Amino acid sequence: MPATASRAVLRQSQFLTRRTAVRYSSSSSQAASKASEAASAAASKASEGLSRVSSAAGPALNNLGNALRKVGGRTGKVISFVDSLIPPTLYYSKVGLELGKLVFRGQNMTPPSMATFQSYFQPLINSLRSPAAFKNANFVSPQQILARVRNANKKEIALAGVTAAEVIGFFTVGEIIGRMNIVGYKGHPSHEHH
């Protein structure tokens, strides 16, 4: 008989455990549904407020834009030029933001902490508060720079050479693009009087 009694107690405890689990799961699902309802209500209130603001400001901005587009002359040309730049600027800024997010997530980057910002900018803030500190500041002297160059190893020298080549290359390409010519600037022939 003791074996059947223990089985009955085991069944009774399993039944109570299931009933308690069902109660808690139904109460937690009810709490989750209430939280979901509250969140959706808050979101709908926020979207209502935003739509009210945009509906109030929308016609005013449209009227201002229409009035500015009617301006003629040089000012009108500038306004139409700026107006034509707004859509691509918005588009490319959104693309850049999304690309930045992808890179940020892909590289597992995190923004620096406030302590890091303070450790970097505190000396600058302190020197701006007391300009007399500039007199006592330890700036890098030419002798220190020369000593560092003399003590550089091959890896540092190679890195400096590659960096210098990159800077010169980018400068040269920028000059070519700026001049729209590979050699020299476009200009007027000189009119010499003899």
C-alpha positions as CSV (number, residue, x, y, z in Angstrom):
1,M,0.0,0.0,0.0
2,P,2.7,2.5,0.7
3,A,3.7,2.5,-3.0
4,T,0.2,3.3,-4.2
5,A,0.0,6.1,-1.6
6,S,3.2,7.6,-2.8
7,R,2.0,7.4,-6.4
8,A,-1.2,9.2,-5.4
9,V,0.8,11.9,-3.6
10,L,3.0,12.3,-6.6
11,R,0.0,12.6,-8.9
12,Q,-1.6,15.1,-6.6
13,S,1.6,17.2,-6.5
14,Q,2.0,17.1,-10.3
15,F,-1.6,18.2,-10.7
16,L,-1.1,21.1,-8.3
17,T,2.2,22.0,-10.0
18,R,0.4,22.1,-13.4
19,R,-2.5,24.1,-12.1
20,T,-0.1,26.6,-10.5
21,A,1.9,26.9,-13.6
22,V,-1.2,27.5,-15.7
23,R,-2.3,30.2,-13.3
24,Y,1.0,31.9,-13.3
25,S,1.3,31.6,-17.1
26,S,-2.2,33.0,-17.6
27,S,-1.5,35.9,-15.2
28,S,1.9,36.6,-16.8
29,S,0.3,36.6,-20.3
30,Q,-2.4,38.9,-19.0
31,A,0.3,41.2,-17.6
32,A,2.1,41.1,-20.9
33,S,-1.1,41.8,-22.9
34,K,-1.8,44.8,-20.5
35,A,1.7,46.1,-21.0
36,S,1.3,45.7,-24.8
37,E,-2.0,47.6,-24.7
38,A,-0.4,50.4,-22.6
39,A,2.5,50.6,-25.1
40,S,0.2,50.7,-28.1
41,A,-1.9,53.4,-26.4
42,A,1.2,55.5,-25.7
43,A,2.4,55.1,-29.2
44,S,-1.0,56.1,-30.6
45,K,-1.1,59.2,-28.4
46,A,2.4,60.1,-29.5
47,S,1.5,59.7,-33.2
48,E,-1.7,61.7,-32.7
49,G,0.4,64.5,-31.2
50,L,2.9,64.3,-34.0
51,S,0.2,64.4,-36.6
52,R,-1.4,67.4,-34.9
53,V,1.9,69.3,-34.9
54,S,2.7,68.4,-38.5
55,S,-0.9,69.3,-39.6
56,A,-0.5,72.6,-37.9
57,A,3.0,73.4,-39.3
58,G,2.6,71.7,-42.7
59,P,0.4,74.4,-44.4
60,A,2.6,77.2,-43.0
61,L,5.8,75.6,-44.3
62,N,4.2,74.9,-47.7
63,N,3.0,78.5,-47.9
64,L,6.5,79.7,-47.0
65,G,8.1,77.4,-49.6
66,N,5.6,78.5,-52.3
67,A,6.3,82.2,-51.5
68,L,10.1,81.7,-51.7
69,R,9.8,79.8,-55.0
70,K,8.1,82.8,-56.5
71,V,11.0,85.1,-55.8
72,G,12.8,86.1,-58.9
73,G,16.3,87.3,-59.8
74,R,19.5,86.1,-58.2
75,T,17.7,85.4,-54.9
76,G,15.2,83.2,-56.7
77,K,18.0,81.2,-58.4
78,V,19.8,80.7,-55.0
79,I,16.5,79.5,-53.4
80,S,15.7,77.2,-56.3
81,F,19.3,75.8,-56.2
82,V,19.1,75.2,-52.4
83,D,15.6,73.7,-52.9
84,S,16.9,71.3,-55.5
85,L,19.7,70.2,-53.1
86,I,17.4,69.3,-50.2
87,P,16.1,65.9,-51.5
88,P,19.4,64.3,-52.4
89,T,21.0,65.7,-49.2
90,L,18.3,64.0,-47.2
91,Y,18.6,60.8,-49.1
92,Y,22.3,60.5,-48.9
93,S,22.3,61.5,-45.2
94,K,19.9,58.7,-44.5
95,V,22.0,56.3,-46.6
96,G,25.1,57.4,-44.7
97,L,23.4,56.9,-41.3
98,E,22.2,53.4,-42.2
99,L,25.7,52.5,-43.5
100,G,27.2,53.8,-40.3
101,K,24.8,51.7,-38.3
102,L,25.8,48.6,-40.3
103,V,29.5,49.3,-39.8
104,F,28.9,50.1,-36.1
105,R,27.1,46.8,-35.5
106,G,29.4,44.8,-37.8
107,Q,32.5,45.9,-35.9
108,N,30.9,45.5,-32.5
109,M,31.7,49.1,-31.7
110,T,30.4,50.9,-28.6
111,P,30.3,54.6,-28.0
112,P,32.9,55.9,-25.5
113,S,31.9,56.2,-21.9
114,M,31.4,59.6,-20.2
115,A,34.6,58.9,-18.2
116,T,36.6,58.6,-21.4
117,F,35.2,61.9,-22.7
118,Q,36.1,63.6,-19.4
119,S,39.6,62.2,-19.3
120,Y,40.3,63.5,-22.8
121,F,38.6,66.9,-22.6
122,Q,39.3,67.8,-19.0
123,P,42.8,69.1,-19.6
124,L,41.5,71.2,-22.5
125,I,38.6,72.6,-20.3
126,N,41.1,73.3,-17.5
127,S,43.5,75.2,-19.8
128,L,40.6,77.3,-21.2
129,R,39.5,78.2,-17.7
130,S,43.0,79.4,-16.8
131,P,44.9,80.8,-19.7
132,A,48.0,81.2,-17.6
133,A,48.4,77.4,-17.8
134,F,49.6,77.9,-21.4
135,K,52.8,79.5,-20.2
136,N,53.6,76.4,-18.2
137,A,52.4,73.9,-20.8
138,N,54.9,71.3,-21.9
139,F,54.8,71.5,-25.7
140,V,56.8,69.1,-27.9
141,S,60.2,70.6,-28.7
142,P,62.0,70.1,-32.0
143,Q,64.7,68.2,-30.1
144,Q,62.2,65.7,-28.8
145,I,60.8,65.2,-32.4
146,L,64.3,64.8,-33.8
147,A,65.2,62.3,-31.0
148,R,62.1,60.3,-31.8
149,V,62.9,60.2,-35.5
150,R,66.5,59.0,-34.7
151,N,65.2,56.2,-32.4
152,A,62.5,55.0,-34.8
153,N,62.6,51.4,-35.9
154,K,62.1,50.1,-39.5
155,K,58.4,49.4,-39.0
156,E,57.7,53.0,-37.9
157,I,59.7,54.4,-40.7
158,A,57.8,52.3,-43.3
159,L,54.5,53.3,-41.8
160,A,55.5,57.0,-42.0
161,G,56.6,56.5,-45.6
162,V,53.3,54.8,-46.6
163,T,51.3,57.5,-44.8
164,A,53.3,60.3,-46.6
165,A,52.7,58.6,-50.0
166,E,49.0,58.4,-49.3
167,V,48.8,62.1,-48.4
168,I,50.8,63.1,-51.4
169,G,48.6,60.9,-53.7
170,F,45.3,62.2,-52.3
171,F,46.6,65.8,-52.6
172,T,47.6,65.2,-56.2
173,V,44.3,63.6,-57.2
174,G,42.5,66.5,-55.5
175,E,44.5,69.0,-57.4
176,I,43.8,67.3,-60.7
177,I,40.1,67.2,-59.9
178,G,40.2,70.9,-58.9
179,R,42.0,72.0,-62.0
180,M,40.1,69.7,-64.3
181,N,43.4,69.2,-66.0
182,I,46.4,66.9,-65.3
183,V,49.1,69.5,-65.9
184,G,48.7,73.2,-65.0
185,Y,45.7,75.4,-64.6
186,K,43.4,76.5,-67.3
187,G,43.9,80.2,-67.8
188,H,44.0,83.0,-70.3
189,P,47.0,83.4,-72.5
190,S,49.2,86.2,-71.4
191,H,49.0,89.3,-73.6
192,E,52.5,90.7,-73.4
193,H,53.2,94.2,-74.7
194,H,56.6,94.7,-76.2
